Amino acid sequence: MTSARRIAAPVALALSIALVPLLSGCMGNPIESVIEGATGGEVDLGGSSLPSGYPEQEVPVIDGEILFGGGLGSGDSKVFNVTIRVSGETAIDDIRAQLEGAGIVAQADVGGAAAGTFVGTSDAWGVLVVVSEDGTNGWVANYTVTPAVTP
């Protein structure tokens, strides 16, 4: 992979996450093809559902309205991002229990009763979940799921 593509992929993912709310009412998604062209990879801006290939059995998500679901890459190197409206600020406790029940081992856990962050890993996945209050959508949980790094 060229260094330009190594830089372009994370930038493209960040842009796609930031721009999806603006595009949610549009038919089709022109940004998806622009990002694919810039990164040389596959992009799935799935909108209001889990993106294609999301490992739901291995990395379960909390019940709630999916506000955004997207993926970047393909096959074993695909990265996922999902934002879900949650019931309130204590959702991080339920998320932590659900992920640990699925075999995700906590590496870092920041926060308490009001929001928080969970970082965990399994043999197959790295997981980052941030629960925060969004001025537009209320409380949301944002999941970033990446393939585990193997030595």
VENTA-V136860 format. One record per pair of residues at least 12 apart in sequence whose ideal C-beta (glycine too) atoms are under 10 Angstrom apart, sorted by sequence separation. I is the first residue (numbers start at 0). J is the second residue. D is the distance in whole Angstrom. If there is no record, write none. Layout:
# VENTA-V136860
i,j,d
I,J,D
I,J,D
This chain:
# VENTA-V136860
i,j,d
18,30,6
19,31,10
30,42,8
31,43,8
68,80,8
69,81,8
105,117,7
106,118,5
107,119,8
116,128,7
117,129,8
128,140,6
129,141,5
15,28,9
31,44,5
67,80,7
68,81,5
69,82,9
95,108,7
105,118,7
106,119,6
115,128,9
116,129,5
117,130,8
128,141,7
129,142,9
28,42,9
30,44,7
31,45,10
67,81,7
68,82,8
103,117,8
105,119,5
106,120,6
115,129,8
116,130,8
127,141,8
128,142,5
129,143,8
15,30,6
18,33,10
28,43,10
50,65,10
53,68,7
66,81,9
67,82,4
68,83,9
95,110,10
103,118,10
104,119,6
105,120,9
114,129,8
115,130,6
116,131,9
127,142,7
128,143,8
14,30,7
15,31,8
18,34,9
28,44,5
49,65,7
53,69,10
65,81,6
66,82,5
67,83,9
103,119,4
104,120,6
114,130,5
115,131,9
126,142,7
127,143,4
128,144,9
28,45,10
47,64,8
48,65,6
50,67,9
51,68,9
53,70,7
65,82,7
66,83,7
91,108,9
102,119,9
103,120,7
104,121,7
113,130,9
114,131,5
126,143,7
127,144,8
15,33,9
28,46,8
47,65,5
50,68,5
52,70,6
64,82,10
65,83,5
66,84,6
91,109,9
92,110,9
99,117,9
101,119,10
102,120,10
103,121,5
104,122,10
113,131,10
114,132,7
125,143,8
126,144,5
127,145,8
11,30,9
14,33,9
15,34,6
46,65,8
47,66,7
48,67,10
49,68,5
50,69,5
51,70,7
60,79,10
63,82,10
64,83,7
65,84,8
91,110,6
92,111,9
98,117,7
102,121,5
106,125,9
110,129,9
113,132,9
125,144,7
126,145,8
11,31,10
14,34,7
45,65,9
46,66,9
47,67,7
48,68,5
49,69,10
50,70,4
52,72,10
63,83,4
64,84,4
91,111,8
92,112,8
95,115,8
99,119,7
101,121,8
102,122,8
103,123,10
106,126,9
107,127,9
108,128,10
109,129,9
110,130,7
124,144,6
125,145,5
23,44,10
25,46,10
46,67,7
47,68,7
49,70,9
50,71,9
52,73,8
58,79,8
60,81,6
62,83,8
63,84,5
64,85,9
91,112,9
94,115,9
98,119,6
102,123,9
103,124,7
105,126,10
106,127,10
110,131,9
123,144,10
124,145,7
125,146,7
126,147,10
11,33,8
12,34,8
22,44,8
45,67,8
46,68,7
51,73,10
52,74,9
60,82,10
61,83,6
63,85,5
88,110,9
89,111,9
91,113,9
95,117,5
102,124,9
103,125,9
104,126,10
124,146,7
125,147,6
11,34,4
14,37,9
23,46,6
44,67,8
45,68,4
46,69,8
54,77,9
58,81,9
60,83,6
61,84,10
62,85,9
63,86,7
88,111,10
89,112,6
91,114,6
92,115,8
94,117,6
98,121,9
101,124,10
103,126,6
117,140,9
123,146,7
124,147,6
125,148,7
10,34,9
11,35,8
22,46,9
23,47,7
44,68,8
45,69,6
53,77,9
61,85,6
62,86,9
88,112,7
89,113,8
90,114,8
91,115,4
95,119,8
114,138,8
123,147,5
11,36,9
19,44,6
43,68,8
44,69,5
45,70,7
52,77,6
54,79,8
61,86,9
88,113,5
89,114,9
90,115,9
91,116,8
92,117,10
101,126,10
103,128,10
113,138,10
114,139,10
115,140,10
116,141,10
117,142,9
118,143,10
120,145,10
122,147,6
8,34,9
11,37,5
12,38,8
18,44,9
19,45,9
43,69,6
44,70,8
51,77,9
53,79,5
55,81,10
87,113,9
88,114,5
89,115,9
91,117,6
98,124,10
114,140,10
121,147,7
123,149,10
7,34,9
10,37,8
11,38,5
15,42,7
19,46,7
42,69,7
43,70,4
44,71,9
50,77,8
52,79,8
53,80,10
63,90,8
87,114,10
88,115,9
120,147,6
122,149,9
10,38,9
12,40,10
15,43,10
16,44,9
19,47,10
42,70,7
43,71,8
50,78,10
51,79,10
53,81,7
62,90,10
98,126,6
120,148,9
7,36,10
8,37,8
9,38,9
11,40,8
15,44,6
41,70,8
42,71,5
43,72,9
50,79,6
61,90,6
7,37,5
8,38,5
12,42,8
40,70,10
41,71,8
42,72,8
43,73,9
49,79,8
50,80,8
61,91,9
98,128,7
7,38,5
8,39,9
11,42,7
40,71,6
41,72,6
42,73,10
50,81,7
62,93,9
97,128,10
6,38,10
7,39,8
8,40,7
40,72,5
41,73,4
49,81,6
61,93,6
94,126,10
4,37,9
5,38,10
7,40,9
38,71,7
40,73,7
41,74,9
48,81,9
61,94,5
95,128,8
3,37,9
4,38,6
8,42,10
38,72,8
43,77,8
45,79,9
49,83,10
60,94,8
94,128,5
3,38,10
4,39,6
34,69,10
45,80,10
47,82,10
59,94,9
62,97,10
94,129,10
95,130,10
3,39,10
4,40,8
35,71,9
40,76,8
41,77,8
43,79,9
44,80,10
45,81,9
61,97,6
94,130,7
34,71,8
40,77,9
60,97,8
61,98,9
91,128,7
93,130,10
0,38,10
1,39,9
31,69,9
40,78,10
59,97,5
60,98,9
90,128,9
91,129,9
92,130,9
0,39,8
58,97,10
59,98,7
91,130,4
0,40,10
58,98,7
90,130,5
91,131,10
28,69,10
57,98,10
59,100,8
89,130,9
103,144,10
59,101,5
88,130,7
23,66,8
58,101,7
87,130,9
88,131,9
23,67,8
57,101,6
58,102,9
59,103,9
88,132,7
98,142,9
56,101,8
57,102,7
58,103,7
79,124,9
83,128,10
85,130,7
87,132,9
20,66,8
55,101,10
57,103,8
85,131,10
94,140,6
19,66,9
20,67,7
54,101,10
78,125,9
79,126,10
80,127,10
81,128,10
82,129,10
83,130,10
91,138,10
93,140,9
19,67,5
75,123,9
90,138,6
94,142,8
19,68,9
84,133,8
88,137,10
89,138,9
90,139,9
91,140,8
19,69,7
87,137,8
88,138,6
90,140,6
16,67,7
82,133,8
85,136,10
86,137,9
87,138,5
15,67,9
84,136,5
85,137,8
86,138,7
16,69,7
83,136,10
84,137,6
85,138,5
15,69,6
82,136,8
84,138,7
85,139,6
15,70,10
16,71,10
83,138,10
84,139,6
85,140,5
15,71,7
83,139,7
84,140,8
12,69,8
82,139,5
83,140,5
12,70,9
82,140,7
83,141,8
12,71,5
81,140,8
82,141,5
83,142,7
11,71,7
12,72,9
81,141,7
82,142,8
19,80,9
58,119,9
80,141,7
81,142,5
82,143,10
9,71,9
20,82,9
80,142,7
81,143,8
8,71,6
19,82,9
58,121,8
79,142,7
80,143,5
81,144,8
8,72,8
16,80,6
57,121,7
79,143,7
80,144,8
15,80,8
57,122,9
58,123,9
78,143,7
79,144,4
80,145,10
12,78,7
16,82,8
57,123,6
58,124,5
78,144,7
79,145,8
12,79,10
13,80,10
54,121,9
57,124,6
58,125,10
61,128,9
66,133,9
77,144,9
78,145,5
79,146,10
8,76,10
12,80,7
58,126,6
60,128,9
77,145,9
78,146,7
9,78,9
54,123,7
57,126,9
61,130,9
66,135,9
67,136,10
76,145,9
77,146,7
8,78,8
54,124,6
58,128,10
66,136,6
76,146,6
75,146,6
54,126,10
64,136,9
67,139,9
74,146,9
66,139,7
72,145,9
66,140,10
67,141,9
68,142,9
70,144,9
71,145,10
72,146,9
63,138,9
64,139,9
66,141,9
0,76,10
63,139,8
63,140,7
61,140,6
60,140,8
61,142,9
60,142,6
59,142,10
58,142,7
60,144,9
58,144,5
57,144,9
53,142,9
54,144,7
53,144,7
54,146,10
49,142,10
50,144,10
20,133,10
20,135,8
20,136,9
16,141,9
16,143,9
12,143,9
